[in-house]
């Protein structure tokens, strides 16, 4: 496979999550391994409750696996040092800061000097179609625009890896489609610094549309059901037979249980 | 034992005053919030009453109630309960008013859509919505009542001194005799009561109150046992039907035309009588003008400066634990619980009980009462600020904390962009109550008696206490000017800051 030669950015090795709830042990997900290589979009696809968000939280450093380990460029992931920007499901921003300031904050946290902060912020505001909203407060934006702000902020830190937690579900289907197409275009045109993307989704079509590889998870406790490599060229034609075949395959895996 | 009897008396007085406060605060707040016309005079009125230090009520209250009770014990008891009532009621009324003003619009829409009658709305919409605010403010009211315990059990007018059996009197008796062990024992009983109430009542009520917050965040639904008992008893006694039946009866009664007419004419008579009383009061005030009014203004200035210093100290004391709470993502709720329990206890200790010995040592050490006074001001205001800031800090949404963690927003940047803006509104609310507490405490912070020795510093508080018996007319002038000053300060400084906080919290100019 082509992807085999690309360098691994992030690798999860047999990670599990067990929580204790009212004295009972509850397995969220069990022994999951996956990897993201350069130039790859990787999806974790599974029904609600399969532990997708929990896995993503571990990648971005909000949670720790109860077993197994995650490696970032070969070394153990350090939540204090490695930045993996996250685009959350619901748009989150600081309501007392403008669009531009919301982006500048994360750049300042990274220690980038003021002038460059402004330049970078404006660049990604432009890229995500937020121009002329620089001085607007998030409260005055629509949900879709606030999600665009989340995208701009996560991309602006220009890290190698980007984590997206089902970021399109909150939008109506037409708006979601626009944002999907815009984003994949930016990715394919190499306009982004980001080298690898990890996406979680409950939407089979979305996973097939975006991904180079799909990890299919079962219901709770989340277990790896299948790994599906997709080598179709972008932009992908949803009406093609190949696309339909892959979707059929994934559905059959998900519904077999 | 004498001490337990004393504790019983103090508790009983507090309880009666508290029930009266609730019975007053709920209709008052409802009435003020439900009509623009009423709002315009009812809210400034309690704003003024809240700013008047408790000693000013003494002469009027005692005169009135002692006469009402025929000069006996009952009259004195009523006066005492009234004084406690004045410590407890205002913030409760404000809380009800605030709840009504911020009542969720979509719920209101629901009530309108189903054309619910007023009493049903009060029963199922307004009263439940008031619970969180009332629980918090009840805790504060009780603490405030205990804080002024001594002032409400021992009072003198002219040559006559009234002492009621109670913990406050015990404390003073022990202090006068210099009986340190007696004092410690009395304080222990007091703290035990406060701690018991904090753990058994307020903490469980706070947990229960979460059910009445208008959001759908998952919580452990919890109902304290005693709430169930109260419900059971009121169910057996058909208390609720009686209450709402009576309320409904009154409602329809007062809407009848002829009743309205009678009420209006009674109000007119009362107004004329009040105007006559007011006229006499003003005449008494100005003829002849007492000497020494010019002393009031520098006294106010000095006191303001002292409270300001105490405020700065309080801010430092508050922001450190607040920052800690905002940084910790998990354990913080438990720590805040412990903090709030301690705040409840510490804020209940009557300053004039615990502190004379400490102040005595401070005076010896620093050579003046100045440091001691500032110390007492800190104890009068820091708890309000801390309580509000901690609740503000603990309620910073997890999503914002996660954002900070993902993008490594830390240190000064975190404080500037997340911590301060998040807690700003609650910091302002806490500051407003804190300053109010400090003004009220001025009469004990600046004037103290310990084993026969008077410890005092120049300021409005000591001015009021000194003139309370020596020159009541001058005291009245002091109280009036102070009230005007405090109300102005609230209007010109705190109200704009509060508005700014609301606006900035919404959008911010950071």
Interface residues (C-beta under 8 A of the other chain):
Chain A: X60 X61 X62 X79 X80 X83 X84 X85 X86 X88 X90 X92 X94 X95 X96 X97 X101 X105 X106 X108 X109 X110 X137 X139 X140 X153 X157
Chain B: X399 X400 X402 X403 X405 X406 X407 X408 X409 X410 X413 X417 X418 X421 X504 X505 X506 X507 X508 X510
